[in-house]
């Protein structure tokens, strides 16, 4: 696997801090259900939550569009559902990267049907197509659409999640 560094560990931590500050300004110290989309968001989720001032209830969901390939599928698979009741609650949905916005749209529709008071999204990297297809309330970096990014929780065929930086996978 040939990699080109994209965003360093230091750059990532600055961006996480910036996003946390934005979330703190919006939510203050209110009660919030933070839902991380596994597996990719687990590192970002952890780093972000450590900087939030809200009374946080943690939960997760898992869905996939990629499986073992690098191409997006047309349908999603929900393999782990959120267990926390969210009716009438403030919900923060956290993902690490939005390539096309399909994952966020898929899970947002499911969560909206459960009647949260509010539903906002945080994403560390957003690509241009995702920004055309969905709303991301708190976002960090923007990356080229054609870049396949790994590291900091994001993988390629289950490799590279452990990198403490983001890298572009070279073909």
C-alpha positions in Angstrom: 0.0 0.0 0.0 1.6 3.3 -1.1 0.5 6.3 0.9 0.9 10.1 0.5 0.5 12.0 3.8 -2.5 14.3 3.6 -3.2 15.8 7.1 -0.8 15.3 10.0 -1.7 14.3 13.5 -1.2 17.9 14.7 -3.4 19.3 11.9 -6.1 16.7 12.9 -6.0 17.7 16.6 -6.4 21.4 15.7 -9.4 20.6 13.5 -11.0 18.4 16.2 -10.5 21.2 18.7 -12.1 23.7 16.2 -15.1 21.4 15.7 -15.5 20.8 19.5 -15.5 24.6 20.1 -18.3 25.0 17.5 -20.3 22.2 19.0 -19.8 23.7 22.5 -21.1 27.1 21.3 -24.3 25.5 19.9 -25.1 23.0 22.6 -23.6 24.7 25.7 -23.8 22.2 28.6 -27.0 20.6 27.6 -27.8 16.9 27.5 -26.8 15.3 24.2 -26.8 11.9 22.7 -23.6 11.4 20.7 -23.8 8.7 18.1 -20.7 7.5 16.4 -20.8 5.7 13.1 -18.5 2.6 13.3 -16.0 1.7 12.5 -14.5 4.7 10.8 -15.5 7.3 13.3 -14.3 5.6 16.5 -11.0 7.6 16.9 -12.5 11.0 15.9 -15.5 10.2 18.2 -13.3 9.6 21.2 -11.0 12.6 20.6 -14.0 14.9 20.0 -16.0 13.8 23.0 -13.1 14.5 25.4 -13.4 18.2 24.4 -17.2 18.6 24.6 -18.8 20.3 27.6 -22.2 18.6 27.3 -23.7 15.9 29.5 -23.1 13.2 26.9 -24.8 9.8 26.4 -22.6 7.7 24.1 -24.0 5.3 21.5 -23.0 3.8 18.2 -24.3 2.5 15.0 -22.6 0.6 12.2 -23.4 0.7 8.6 -21.5 0.2 5.4 -21.5 1.2 1.8 -18.1 -0.1 0.9 -17.6 -3.6 2.3 -14.3 -4.8 1.0 -14.2 -2.6 -2.1 -13.3 1.0 -2.7 -16.5 1.8 -4.6 -19.7 3.0 -3.0 -22.6 0.6 -3.1 -26.1 1.8 -3.9 -27.7 0.4 -0.7 -26.6 0.5 2.9 -26.4 -2.2 5.5 -27.2 -1.4 9.1 -25.5 -4.0 11.2 -25.6 -2.2 14.6 -28.5 0.0 15.6 -28.5 2.8 18.2 -29.9 1.5 21.5 -30.4 4.8 23.3 -34.0 6.2 23.0 -33.6 9.6 21.3 -37.2 10.9 21.2 -37.2 14.5 22.3 -33.4 14.6 22.8 -30.6 16.5 21.1 -28.6 14.2 18.9 -25.1 14.6 17.5 -24.3 12.2 14.8 -20.5 11.8 14.3 -18.7 10.4 11.3 -15.0 10.7 10.3 -15.5 11.2 6.5 -18.3 12.0 4.2 -17.4 10.8 0.6 -20.8 11.1 -1.0 -23.1 11.8 2.0 -24.9 8.4 1.5 -24.1 7.1 5.0 -25.1 10.3 6.7 -28.4 10.6 4.8 -29.2 6.9 5.4 -28.7 7.1 9.2 -30.2 10.6 9.5 -33.5 9.3 7.9 -33.6 6.5 10.4 -32.9 8.7 13.4 -35.4 11.5 12.3 -38.2 8.9 12.3 -37.4 8.4 16.0 -38.4 12.0 16.9 -35.2 13.7 18.3 -35.6 17.3 19.4 -32.7 18.1 17.1 -30.3 16.2 14.9 -26.9 17.7 13.9 -23.9 16.1 12.3 -20.2 16.4 12.8 -17.7 15.1 10.2 -13.9 15.5 10.2 -13.5 15.3 6.4 -16.1 16.2 3.8 -15.7 15.8 0.1 -17.4 18.1 -2.5 -20.0 15.5 -3.5 -21.0 14.9 0.1 -21.6 18.6 0.6 -23.9 18.6 -2.5 -25.9 15.5 -1.2 -26.2 16.2 2.6 -26.0 18.8 5.3 -23.0 18.6 7.7 -23.4 21.0 10.6 -19.9 20.8 12.0 -17.1 19.9 9.6 -13.4 20.0 9.3 -11.2 19.4 6.3 -12.3 19.2 2.7 -10.6 16.7 0.5 -10.6 16.0 -3.3 -13.4 13.8 -4.4 -11.2 11.2 -6.1 -8.9 10.8 -3.1 -9.2 7.5 -1.2 -8.2 8.4 2.3 -7.1 6.1 5.1 -5.8 6.6 8.7 -7.2 7.9 11.9 -9.9 5.3 12.0 -10.5 5.0 8.2 -9.4 1.9 6.5 -8.9 0.2 3.1 -9.8 -3.5 3.4 -9.3 -3.3 7.2 -5.8 -1.8 6.9 -4.6 1.6 8.0 -7.1 2.5 10.7 -4.3 2.7 13.3 -2.4 5.6 11.5 -2.4 8.8 13.6 -2.7 10.9 10.4 -4.6 10.9 7.2 -3.0 9.6 4.0 -4.1 9.4 0.4 -4.0 5.9 -1.0 -1.9 5.9 -4.2 -3.0 3.5 -6.9 
